[in-house]
Amino acid sequence: MDIRQIDDRYAVTGQISPDDVRDIVAAGYGALICNRPDGESPDQPDFAEIAKVAEKTGIPVYYVPIIAGQLTQDDVDAMASALEQAEGPVLAYCRSGARSTNIYGIVQQQKG
């Protein structure tokens, strides 16, 4: 996992696997946000698989899938809501981390 810290409360990474969840919890993250739609690539684990492991470890997960190149205001609003609910440092992921970085920037911009 290549985790990139955006600020003291938010970091991003590329696609994670269910096996990564325990390491993410151990690293001190308090919530996970998935910005990648299921089925984007054949080797990608479904969100449900990650959510199942996350539930066992006690880390809350939020599913805010963004179709590459098709970001909408609804996506931004859903991300803002997930960030408001999330406690502790948040790790968001998508294919490469770029969508998770971009939507966070837009949410911050719209908050003023």
N, CA, C and O atoms as a Tinker XYZ file with bonds, in Angstrom:
   448  protein
     1  N      0.844000   -1.200000    0.000000    73     2
     2  CA     0.000000    0.000000    0.000000    64     1     3
     3  C      0.879000    1.249000    0.000000    63     2     4     5
     4  O      1.804000    1.385000    0.801000    81     3
     5  N      0.568000    2.130000   -0.899000    73     3     6
     6  CA     1.282000    3.395000   -0.988000    64     5     7
     7  C      0.361000    4.482000   -0.438000    63     6     8     9
     8  O     -0.408000    5.082000   -1.190000    81     7
     9  N      0.434000    4.739000    0.869000    73     7    10
    10  CA    -0.453000    5.718000    1.506000    64     9    11
    11  C      0.176000    7.099000    1.413000    63    10    12    13
    12  O      1.330000    7.302000    1.791000    81    11
    13  N     -0.615000    8.055000    0.896000    73    11    14
    14  CA    -0.159000    9.442000    0.778000    64    13    15
    15  C     -0.993000   10.322000    1.700000    63    14    16    17
    16  O     -2.217000   10.385000    1.577000    81    15
    17  N     -0.322000   10.993000    2.616000    73    15    18
    18  CA    -0.978000   11.865000    3.590000    64    17    19
    19  C     -1.328000   13.184000    2.901000    63    18    20    21
    20  O     -0.447000   13.857000    2.366000    81    19
    21  N     -2.611000   13.557000    2.913000    73    19    22
    22  CA    -3.047000   14.819000    2.305000    64    21    23
    23  C     -3.031000   15.933000    3.339000    63    22    24    25
    24  O     -2.549000   17.033000    3.068000    81    23
    25  N     -3.557000   15.649000    4.523000    73    23    26
    26  CA    -3.441000   16.568000    5.663000    64    25    27
    27  C     -3.478000   15.713000    6.928000    63    26    28    29
    28  O     -3.430000   14.486000    6.843000    81    27
    29  N     -3.563000   16.342000    8.090000    73    27    30
    30  CA    -3.453000   15.549000    9.324000    64    29    31
    31  C     -4.648000   14.626000    9.562000    63    30    32    33
    32  O     -4.583000   13.750000   10.425000    81    31
    33  N     -5.719000   14.805000    8.822000    73    31    34
    34  CA    -6.929000   14.019000    9.038000    64    33    35
    35  C     -7.281000   13.098000    7.869000    63    34    36    37
    36  O     -8.195000   12.283000    7.985000    81    35
    37  N     -6.573000   13.215000    6.751000    73    35    38
    38  CA    -6.985000   12.526000    5.528000    64    37    39
    39  C     -5.785000   12.023000    4.738000    63    38    40    41
    40  O     -4.815000   12.748000    4.514000    81    39
    41  N     -5.876000   10.759000    4.321000    73    39    42
    42  CA    -4.837000   10.154000    3.483000    64    41    43
    43  C     -5.520000    9.337000    2.391000    63    42    44    45
    44  O     -6.685000    8.961000    2.516000    81    43
    45  N     -4.786000    9.070000    1.329000    73    43    46
    46  CA    -5.330000    8.303000    0.205000    64    45    47
    47  C     -4.380000    7.181000   -0.183000    63    46    48    49
    48  O     -3.185000    7.220000    0.111000    81    47
    49  N     -4.941000    6.182000   -0.850000    73    47    50
    50  CA    -4.148000    5.090000   -1.393000    64    49    51
    51  C     -4.884000    4.504000   -2.582000    63    50    52    53
    52  O     -6.045000    4.827000   -2.833000    81    51
    53  N     -4.190000    3.634000   -3.314000    73    51    54
    54  CA    -4.824000    2.901000   -4.400000    64    53    55
    55  C     -5.652000    1.761000   -3.825000    63    54    56    57
    56  O     -5.819000    1.645000   -2.611000    81    55
    57  N     -6.161000    0.929000   -4.711000    73    55    58
    58  CA    -7.020000   -0.191000   -4.321000    64    57    59
    59  C     -6.417000   -0.995000   -3.169000    63    58    60    61
    60  O     -5.239000   -1.352000   -3.191000    81    59
    61  N     -7.243000   -1.267000   -2.172000    73    59    62
    62  CA    -6.817000   -2.122000   -1.058000    64    61    63
    63  C     -7.463000   -3.498000   -1.215000    63    62    64    65
    64  O     -8.391000   -3.676000   -2.003000    81    63
    65  N     -6.962000   -4.454000   -0.461000    73    63    66
    66  CA    -7.561000   -5.787000   -0.427000    64    65    67
    67  C     -8.159000   -6.003000    0.960000    63    66    68    69
    68  O     -7.822000   -5.279000    1.897000    81    67
    69  N     -9.031000   -6.981000    1.099000    73    67    70
    70  CA    -9.564000   -7.278000    2.435000    64    69    71
    71  C     -8.449000   -7.537000    3.454000    63    70    72    73
    72  O     -8.589000   -7.189000    4.627000    81    71
    73  N     -7.348000   -8.144000    3.012000    73    71    74
    74  CA    -6.229000   -8.425000    3.916000    64    73    75
    75  C     -5.541000   -7.159000    4.434000    63    74    76    77
    76  O     -4.873000   -7.197000    5.467000    81    75
    77  N     -5.701000   -6.046000    3.727000    73    75    78
    78  CA    -5.068000   -4.784000    4.144000    64    77    79
    79  C     -5.791000   -4.109000    5.307000    63    78    80    81
    80  O     -5.206000   -3.273000    5.997000    81    79
    81  N     -7.056000   -4.464000    5.530000    73    79    82
    82  CA    -7.880000   -3.729000    6.500000    64    81    83
    83  C     -7.279000   -3.761000    7.904000    63    82    84    85
    84  O     -7.244000   -2.733000    8.580000    81    83
    85  N     -6.813000   -4.912000    8.346000    73    83    86
    86  CA    -6.241000   -4.997000    9.694000    64    85    87
    87  C     -5.009000   -4.104000    9.832000    63    86    88    89
    88  O     -4.812000   -3.471000   10.869000    81    87
    89  N     -4.180000   -4.053000    8.788000    73    87    90
    90  CA    -3.001000   -3.170000    8.809000    64    89    91
    91  C     -3.411000   -1.699000    8.864000    63    90    92    93
    92  O     -2.764000   -0.887000    9.525000    81    91
    93  N     -4.490000   -1.371000    8.164000    73    91    94
    94  CA    -4.996000    0.010000    8.153000    64    93    95
    95  C     -5.458000    0.403000    9.555000    63    94    96    97
    96  O     -5.168000    1.501000   10.029000    81    95
    97  N     -6.174000   -0.498000   10.207000    73    95    98
    98  CA    -6.627000   -0.254000   11.590000    64    97    99
    99  C     -5.415000   -0.116000   12.511000    63    98   100   101
   100  O     -5.355000    0.790000   13.342000    81    99
   101  N     -4.450000   -1.025000   12.353000    73    99   102
   102  CA    -3.244000   -1.003000   13.193000    64   101   103
   103  C     -2.447000    0.291000   12.994000    63   102   104   105
   104  O     -1.765000    0.750000   13.911000    81   103
   105  N     -2.534000    0.873000   11.798000    73   103   106
   106  CA    -1.827000    2.126000   11.510000    64   105   107
   107  C     -2.531000    3.342000   12.120000    63   106   108   109
   108  O     -2.019000    4.460000   12.050000    81   107
   109  N     -3.713000    3.120000   12.722000    73   107   110
   110  CA    -4.388000    4.199000   13.437000    64   109   111
   111  C     -5.495000    4.908000   12.690000    63   110   112   113
   112  O     -6.005000    5.923000   13.165000    81   111
   113  N     -5.878000    4.399000   11.533000    73   111   114
   114  CA    -6.983000    5.053000   10.807000    64   113   115
   115  C     -8.304000    4.734000   11.487000    63   114   116   117
   116  O     -8.518000    3.626000   11.978000    81   115
   117  N     -9.200000    5.743000   11.505000    73   115   118
   118  CA   -10.477000    5.598000   12.194000    64   117   119
   119  C    -11.647000    5.349000   11.274000    63   118   120   121
   120  O    -12.745000    5.045000   11.740000    81   119
   121  N    -11.435000    5.473000    9.960000    73   119   122
   122  CA   -12.510000    5.233000    8.991000    64   121   123
   123  C    -11.895000    5.001000    7.618000    63   122   124   125
   124  O    -10.792000    5.457000    7.317000    81   123
   125  N    -12.643000    4.280000    6.801000    73   123   126
   126  CA   -12.249000    3.991000    5.421000    64   125   127
   127  C    -13.328000    4.514000    4.490000    63   126   128   129
   128  O    -14.517000    4.354000    4.765000    81   127
   129  N    -12.925000    5.135000    3.396000    73   127   130
   130  CA   -13.877000    5.566000    2.371000    64   129   131
   131  C    -13.442000    4.954000    1.046000    63   130   132   133
   132  O    -12.299000    5.111000    0.618000    81   131
   133  N    -14.372000    4.254000    0.404000    73   131   134
   134  CA   -14.116000    3.681000   -0.917000    64   133   135
   135  C    -14.701000    4.611000   -1.978000    63   134   136   137
   136  O    -15.904000    4.871000   -1.987000    81   135
   137  N    -13.845000    5.111000   -2.874000    73   135   138
   138  CA   -14.299000    5.968000   -3.965000    64   137   139
   139  C    -14.289000    5.233000   -5.311000    63   138   140   141
   140  O    -14.419000    5.854000   -6.365000    81   139
   141  N    -14.135000    3.915000   -5.264000    73   139   142
   142  CA   -14.050000    3.139000   -6.504000    64   141   143
   143  C    -15.299000    2.290000   -6.687000    63   142   144   145
   144  O    -15.640000    1.501000   -5.807000    81   143
   145  N    -15.991000    2.439000   -7.822000    73   143   146
   146  CA   -17.163000    1.597000   -8.068000    64   145   147
   147  C    -16.766000    0.126000   -8.210000    63   146   148   149
   148  O    -15.700000   -0.185000   -8.741000    81   147
   149  N    -17.615000   -0.762000   -7.740000    73   147   150
   150  CA   -17.391000   -2.196000   -7.943000    64   149   151
   151  C    -17.345000   -2.495000   -9.439000    63   150   152   153
   152  O    -18.012000   -1.838000  -10.239000    81   151
   153  N    -16.545000   -3.502000   -9.800000    73   151   154
   154  CA   -16.527000   -3.965000  -11.176000    64   153   155
   155  C    -15.725000   -3.125000  -12.150000    63   154   156   157
   156  O    -15.812000   -3.330000  -13.361000    81   155
   157  N    -14.950000   -2.188000  -11.642000    73   155   158
   158  CA   -14.170000   -1.336000  -12.532000    64   157   159
   159  C    -13.049000   -2.133000  -13.212000    63   158   160   161
   160  O    -12.652000   -1.837000  -14.339000    81   159
   161  N    -12.555000   -3.140000  -12.506000    73   159   162
   162  CA   -11.520000   -3.999000  -13.070000    64   161   163
   163  C    -11.754000   -5.424000  -12.560000    63   162   164   165
   164  O    -12.209000   -5.606000  -11.431000    81   163
   165  N    -11.448000   -6.434000  -13.378000    73   163   166
   166  CA   -11.784000   -7.806000  -13.005000    64   165   167
   167  C    -11.056000   -8.332000  -11.763000    63   166   168   169
   168  O    -11.559000   -9.237000  -11.097000    81   167
   169  N     -9.888000   -7.783000  -11.446000    73   167   170
   170  CA    -9.118000   -8.288000  -10.301000    64   169   171
   171  C     -9.396000   -7.518000   -9.006000    63   170   172   173
   172  O     -8.745000   -7.755000   -7.988000    81   171
   173  N    -10.339000   -6.621000   -9.046000    73   171   174
   174  CA   -10.632000   -5.742000   -7.912000    64   173   175
   175  C    -11.604000   -6.417000   -6.940000    63   174   176   177
   176  O    -12.635000   -6.936000   -7.369000    81   175
   177  N    -11.289000   -6.420000   -5.628000    73   175   178
   178  CA   -12.263000   -6.975000   -4.676000    64   177   179
   179  C    -13.491000   -6.065000   -4.578000    63   178   180   181
   180  O    -13.371000   -4.841000   -4.632000    81   179
   181  N    -14.664000   -6.671000   -4.433000    73   179   182
   182  CA   -15.885000   -5.875000   -4.253000    64   181   183
   183  C    -15.838000   -5.150000   -2.918000    63   182   184   185
   184  O    -15.198000   -5.600000   -1.968000    81   183
   185  N    -16.529000   -4.018000   -2.868000    73   183   186
   186  CA   -16.612000   -3.250000   -1.629000    64   185   187
   187  C    -17.151000   -4.120000   -0.490000    63   186   188   189
   188  O    -16.691000   -4.002000    0.645000    81   187
   189  N    -18.111000   -4.982000   -0.781000    73   187   190
   190  CA   -18.717000   -5.829000    0.259000    64   189   191
   191  C    -17.677000   -6.710000    0.952000    63   190   192   193
   192  O    -17.771000   -6.951000    2.156000    81   191
   193  N    -16.689000   -7.188000    0.198000    73   191   194
   194  CA   -15.636000   -8.026000    0.796000    64   193   195
   195  C    -14.818000   -7.212000    1.803000    63   194   196   197
   196  O    -14.493000   -7.697000    2.887000    81   195
   197  N    -14.493000   -5.985000    1.436000    73   195   198
   198  CA   -13.714000   -5.112000    2.317000    64   197   199
   199  C    -14.559000   -4.699000    3.516000    63   198   200   201
   200  O    -14.073000   -4.674000    4.646000    81   199
   201  N    -15.826000   -4.377000    3.266000    73   199   202
   202  CA   -16.730000   -3.961000    4.348000    64   201   203
   203  C    -16.910000   -5.070000    5.377000    63   202   204   205
   204  O    -17.017000   -4.797000    6.573000    81   203
   205  N    -16.946000   -6.325000    4.917000    73   203   206
   206  CA   -17.122000   -7.471000    5.820000    64   205   207
   207  C    -15.946000   -7.572000    6.796000    63   206   208   209
   208  O    -16.150000   -7.776000    7.993000    81   207
   209  N    -14.720000   -7.431000    6.289000    73   207   210
   210  CA   -13.538000   -7.478000    7.157000    64   209   211
   211  C    -13.510000   -6.252000    8.065000    63   210   212   213
   212  O    -13.180000   -6.353000    9.246000    81   211
   213  N    -13.859000   -5.099000    7.506000    73   211   214
   214  CA   -13.864000   -3.859000    8.292000    64   213   215
   215  C    -14.831000   -3.963000    9.468000    63   214   216   217
   216  O    -14.528000   -3.515000   10.574000    81   215
   217  N    -15.989000   -4.553000    9.221000    73   215   218
   218  CA   -16.980000   -4.713000   10.292000    64   217   219
   219  C    -16.400000   -5.552000   11.431000    63   218   220   221
   220  O    -16.623000   -5.249000   12.603000    81   219
   221  N    -15.665000   -6.595000   11.091000    73   219   222
   222  CA   -15.054000   -7.466000   12.113000    64   221   223
   223  C    -13.993000   -6.726000   12.923000    63   222   224   225
   224  O    -13.805000   -7.007000   14.106000    81   223
   225  N    -13.300000   -5.779000   12.287000    73   223   226
   226  CA   -12.241000   -5.052000   12.980000    64   225   227
   227  C    -12.770000   -3.796000   13.676000    63   226   228   229
   228  O    -12.067000   -3.185000   14.482000    81   227
   229  N    -14.009000   -3.415000   13.362000    73   227   230
   230  CA   -14.612000   -2.270000   14.031000    64   229   231
   231  C    -14.362000   -0.922000   13.364000    63   230   232   233
   232  O    -14.719000    0.112000   13.929000    81   231
   233  N    -13.755000   -0.908000   12.173000    73   231   234
   234  CA   -13.528000    0.375000   11.498000    64   233   235
   235  C    -14.734000    0.671000   10.595000    63   234   236   237
   236  O    -15.126000   -0.177000    9.794000    81   235
   237  N    -15.321000    1.864000   10.719000    73   235   238
   238  CA   -16.439000    2.215000    9.846000    64   237   239
   239  C    -15.966000    2.394000    8.398000    63   238   240   241
   240  O    -14.868000    2.890000    8.142000    81   239
   241  N    -16.817000    1.980000    7.466000    73   239   242
   242  CA   -16.511000    2.147000    6.051000    64   241   243
   243  C    -17.649000    2.892000    5.363000    63   242   244   245
   244  O    -18.817000    2.734000    5.718000    81   243
   245  N    -17.294000    3.696000    4.387000    73   243   246
   246  CA   -18.258000    4.479000    3.624000    64   245   247
   247  C    -18.023000    4.193000    2.151000    63   246   248   249
   248  O    -16.879000    4.136000    1.701000    81   247
   249  N    -19.098000    4.013000    1.401000    73   247   250
   250  CA   -19.009000    3.716000   -0.029000    64   249   251
   251  C    -19.499000    4.925000   -0.802000    63   250   252   253
   252  O    -20.698000    5.200000   -0.854000    81   251
   253  N    -18.565000    5.644000   -1.400000    73   251   254
   254  CA   -18.872000    6.837000   -2.207000    64   253   255
   255  C    -18.212000    6.617000   -3.569000    63   254   256   257
   256  O    -17.190000    7.230000   -3.878000    81   255
   257  N    -18.814000    5.720000   -4.394000    73   255   258
   258  CA   -18.174000    5.383000   -5.666000    64   257   259
   259  C    -18.253000    6.525000   -6.675000    63   258   260   261
   260  O    -19.304000    7.135000   -6.872000    81   259
   261  N    -17.123000    6.794000   -7.302000    73   259   262
   262  CA   -17.050000    7.858000   -8.303000    64   261   263
   263  C    -16.610000    7.224000   -9.619000    63   262   264   265
   264  O    -15.548000    6.606000   -9.694000    81   263
   265  N    -17.425000    7.381000  -10.643000    73   263   266
   266  CA   -17.048000    6.875000  -11.962000    64   265   267
   267  C    -15.970000    7.806000  -12.519000    63   266   268   269
   268  O    -16.149000    9.023000  -12.563000    81   267
   269  N    -14.854000    7.220000  -12.941000    73   267   270
   270  CA   -13.712000    8.002000  -13.436000    64   269   271
   271  C    -14.166000    8.998000  -14.502000    63   270   272   273
   272  O    -14.833000    8.637000  -15.471000    81   271
   273  N    -13.787000   10.263000  -14.298000    73   271   274
   274  CA   -14.108000   11.314000  -15.257000    64   273   275
   275  C    -15.549000   11.798000  -15.228000    63   274   276   277
   276  O    -15.949000   12.599000  -16.072000    81   275
   277  N    -16.342000   11.316000  -14.254000    73   275   278
   278  CA   -17.765000   11.692000  -14.207000    64   277   279
   279  C    -18.195000   12.155000  -12.815000    63   278   280   281
   280  O    -19.282000   11.812000  -12.352000    81   279
   281  N    -17.354000   12.922000  -12.161000    73   279   282
   282  CA   -17.657000   13.430000  -10.825000    64   281   283
   283  C    -18.879000   14.349000  -10.869000    63   282   284   285
   284  O    -18.959000   15.241000  -11.713000    81   283
   285  N    -19.829000   14.129000   -9.956000    73   283   286
   286  CA   -21.036000   14.953000   -9.894000    64   285   287
   287  C    -21.113000   15.676000   -8.544000    63   286   288   289
   288  O    -20.377000   15.357000   -7.611000    81   287
   289  N    -22.006000   16.642000   -8.462000    73   287   290
   290  CA   -22.226000   17.338000   -7.188000    64   289   291
   291  C    -22.769000   16.364000   -6.147000    63   290   292   293
   292  O    -22.456000   16.495000   -4.964000    81   291
   293  N    -23.576000   15.392000   -6.563000    73   291   294
   294  CA   -24.080000   14.376000   -5.630000    64   293   295
   295  C    -22.918000   13.593000   -5.009000    63   294   296   297
   296  O    -22.939000   13.275000   -3.820000    81   295
   297  N    -21.900000   13.284000   -5.834000    73   295   298
   298  CA   -20.710000   12.600000   -5.317000    64   297   299
   299  C    -20.020000   13.456000   -4.258000    63   298   300   301
   300  O    -19.631000   12.962000   -3.200000    81   299
   301  N    -19.873000   14.749000   -4.561000    73   299   302
   302  CA   -19.206000   15.672000   -3.631000    64   301   303
   303  C    -20.000000   15.760000   -2.327000    63   302   304   305
   304  O    -19.418000   15.742000   -1.243000    81   303
   305  N    -21.316000   15.855000   -2.431000    73   303   306
   306  CA   -22.169000   15.933000   -1.237000    64   305   307
   307  C    -22.076000   14.648000   -0.409000    63   306   308   309
   308  O    -22.026000   14.702000    0.820000    81   307
   309  N    -22.052000   13.487000   -1.085000    73   307   310
   310  CA   -21.942000   12.201000   -0.377000    64   309   311
   311  C    -20.586000   12.092000    0.321000    63   310   312   313
   312  O    -20.493000   11.582000    1.437000    81   311
   313  N    -19.548000   12.571000   -0.342000    73   311   314
   314  CA   -18.206000   12.534000    0.259000    64   313   315
   315  C    -18.144000   13.462000    1.470000    63   314   316   317
   316  O    -17.582000   13.103000    2.504000    81   315
   317  N    -18.719000   14.651000    1.340000    73   315   318
   318  CA   -18.741000   15.604000    2.459000    64   317   319
   319  C    -19.465000   14.988000    3.653000    63   318   320   321
   320  O    -19.024000   15.141000    4.792000    81   319
   321  N    -20.566000   14.296000    3.402000    73   319   322
   322  CA   -21.328000   13.647000    4.459000    64   321   323
   323  C    -20.503000   12.536000    5.131000    63   322   324   325
   324  O    -20.486000   12.428000    6.357000    81   323
   325  N    -19.823000   11.717000    4.324000    73   323   326
   326  CA   -18.987000   10.646000    4.879000    64   325   327
   327  C    -17.877000   11.232000    5.744000    63   326   328   329
   328  O    -17.583000   10.710000    6.820000    81   327
   329  N    -17.267000   12.305000    5.278000    73   327   330
   330  CA   -16.181000   12.932000    6.039000    64   329   331
   331  C    -16.688000   13.522000    7.354000    63   330   332   333
   332  O    -15.983000   13.481000    8.363000    81   331
   333  N    -17.906000   14.070000    7.351000    73   331   334
   334  CA   -18.483000   14.623000    8.580000    64   333   335
   335  C    -18.751000   13.516000    9.598000    63   334   336   337
   336  O    -18.557000   13.714000   10.797000    81   335
   337  N    -19.194000   12.355000    9.123000    73   335   338
   338  CA   -19.524000   11.241000   10.017000    64   337   339
   339  C    -18.286000   10.516000   10.529000    63   338   340   341
   340  O    -18.285000    9.993000   11.643000    81   339
   341  N    -17.244000   10.485000    9.727000    73   339   342
   342  CA   -16.043000    9.715000   10.051000    64   341   343
   343  C    -15.304000   10.332000   11.230000    63   342   344   345
   344  O    -15.147000   11.550000   11.319000    81   343
   345  N    -14.856000    9.472000   12.127000    73   343   346
   346  CA   -14.064000    9.938000   13.268000    64   345   347
   347  C    -12.631000    9.448000   13.120000    63   346   348   349
   348  O    -12.371000    8.367000   12.590000    81   347
   349  N    -11.720000   10.265000   13.597000    73   347   350
   350  CA   -10.314000    9.873000   13.519000    64   349   351
   351  C     -9.766000   10.082000   12.120000    63   350   352   353
   352  O    -10.487000   10.539000   11.233000    81   351
   353  N     -8.515000    9.758000   11.914000    73   351   354
   354  CA    -7.939000    9.914000   10.582000    64   353   355
   355  C     -8.650000    8.999000    9.588000    63   354   356   357
   356  O     -8.983000    7.858000    9.907000    81   355
   357  N     -8.876000    9.512000    8.385000    73   355   358
   358  CA    -9.594000    8.798000    7.331000    64   357   359
   359  C     -8.607000    8.350000    6.260000    63   358   360   361
   360  O     -7.716000    9.103000    5.868000    81   359
   361  N     -8.777000    7.118000    5.794000    73   359   362
   362  CA    -8.046000    6.636000    4.630000    64   361   363
   363  C     -9.067000    6.377000    3.530000    63   362   364   365
   364  O     -9.977000    5.563000    3.694000    81   363
   365  N     -8.909000    7.078000    2.404000    73   363   366
   366  CA    -9.791000    6.880000    1.259000    64   365   367
   367  C     -9.007000    6.191000    0.153000    63   366   368   369
   368  O     -7.802000    6.394000    0.005000    81   367
   369  N     -9.714000    5.373000   -0.621000    73   367   370
   370  CA    -9.032000    4.678000   -1.710000    64   369   371
   371  C     -9.885000    4.631000   -2.969000    63   370   372   373
   372  O    -11.112000    4.710000   -2.921000    81   371
   373  N     -9.202000    4.500000   -4.084000    73   371   374
   374  CA    -9.809000    4.271000   -5.388000    64   373   375
   375  C     -8.798000    3.432000   -6.172000    63   374   376   377
   376  O     -8.062000    2.660000   -5.558000    81   375
   377  N     -8.732000    3.546000   -7.476000    73   375   378
   378  CA    -7.764000    2.730000   -8.217000    64   377   379
   379  C     -6.341000    3.153000   -7.906000    63   378   380   381
   380  O     -5.486000    2.323000   -7.598000    81   379
   381  N     -6.090000    4.481000   -7.990000    73   379   382
   382  CA    -4.719000    4.979000   -7.800000    64   381   383
   383  C     -4.575000    5.944000   -6.628000    63   382   384   385
   384  O     -3.460000    6.230000   -6.190000    81   383
   385  N     -5.701000    6.448000   -6.119000    73   383   386
   386  CA    -5.686000    7.486000   -5.091000    64   385   387
   387  C     -6.044000    8.858000   -5.644000    63   386   388   389
   388  O     -6.327000    9.784000   -4.883000    81   387
   389  N     -6.031000    8.992000   -6.978000    73   387   390
   390  CA    -6.277000   10.304000   -7.597000    64   389   391
   391  C     -7.710000   10.803000   -7.375000    63   390   392   393
   392  O     -7.899000   11.960000   -7.001000    81   391
   393  N     -8.706000    9.965000   -7.594000    73   391   394
   394  CA   -10.104000   10.396000   -7.383000    64   393   395
   395  C    -10.333000   10.777000   -5.932000    63   394   396   397
   396  O    -11.006000   11.765000   -5.638000    81   395
   397  N     -9.765000    9.980000   -5.019000    73   395   398
   398  CA    -9.929000   10.264000   -3.589000    64   397   399
   399  C     -9.269000   11.592000   -3.219000    63   398   400   401
   400  O     -9.771000   12.320000   -2.362000    81   399
   401  N     -8.145000   11.906000   -3.864000    73   399   402
   402  CA    -7.471000   13.183000   -3.629000    64   401   403
   403  C     -8.296000   14.334000   -4.200000    63   402   404   405
   404  O     -8.505000   15.350000   -3.537000    81   403
   405  N     -8.761000   14.163000   -5.438000    73   403   406
   406  CA    -9.496000   15.240000   -6.116000    64   405   407
   407  C    -10.803000   15.575000   -5.413000    63   406   408   409
   408  O    -11.113000   16.750000   -5.215000    81   407
   409  N    -11.572000   14.564000   -5.034000    73   407   410
   410  CA   -12.871000   14.854000   -4.411000    64   409   411
   411  C    -12.677000   15.499000   -3.043000    63   410   412   413
   412  O    -13.473000   16.348000   -2.642000    81   411
   413  N    -11.639000   15.111000   -2.332000    73   411   414
   414  CA   -11.365000   15.738000   -1.035000    64   413   415
   415  C    -11.067000   17.235000   -1.224000    63   414   416   417
   416  O    -11.557000   18.079000   -0.473000    81   415
   417  N    -10.266000   17.537000   -2.228000    73   415   418
   418  CA    -9.956000   18.940000   -2.520000    64   417   419
   419  C    -11.204000   19.744000   -2.840000    63   418   420   421
   420  O    -11.345000   20.883000   -2.395000    81   419
   421  N    -12.118000   19.150000   -3.616000    73   419   422
   422  CA   -13.350000   19.855000   -3.975000    64   421   423
   423  C    -14.232000   20.060000   -2.742000    63   422   424   425
   424  O    -14.810000   21.133000   -2.564000    81   423
   425  N    -14.337000   19.040000   -1.897000    73   423   426
   426  CA   -15.131000   19.172000   -0.664000    64   425   427
   427  C    -14.556000   20.308000    0.185000    63   426   428   429
   428  O    -15.310000   21.136000    0.694000    81   427
   429  N    -13.239000   20.355000    0.342000    73   427   430
   430  CA   -12.594000   21.404000    1.154000    64   429   431
   431  C    -12.856000   22.781000    0.549000    63   430   432   433
   432  O    -13.135000   23.739000    1.270000    81   431
   433  N    -12.764000   22.873000   -0.769000    73   431   434
   434  CA   -12.993000   24.133000   -1.479000    64   433   435
   435  C    -14.435000   24.626000   -1.251000    63   434   436   437
   436  O    -14.663000   25.807000   -0.990000    81   435
   437  N    -15.390000   23.710000   -1.353000    73   435   438
   438  CA   -16.802000   24.099000   -1.205000    64   437   439
   439  C    -17.147000   24.461000    0.241000    63   438   440   441
   440  O    -18.078000   25.228000    0.487000    81   439
   441  N    -16.393000   23.907000    1.195000    73   439   442
   442  CA   -16.610000   24.265000    2.599000    64   441   443
   443  C    -16.088000   25.681000    2.869000    63   442   444   445
   444  O    -16.462000   26.316000    3.855000    81   443
   445  N    -15.222000   26.158000    1.980000    73   443   446
   446  CA   -14.695000   27.503000    2.138000    64   445   447
   447  C    -13.454000   27.469000    2.978000    63   446   448
   448  O    -12.851000   28.512000    3.231000    81   447
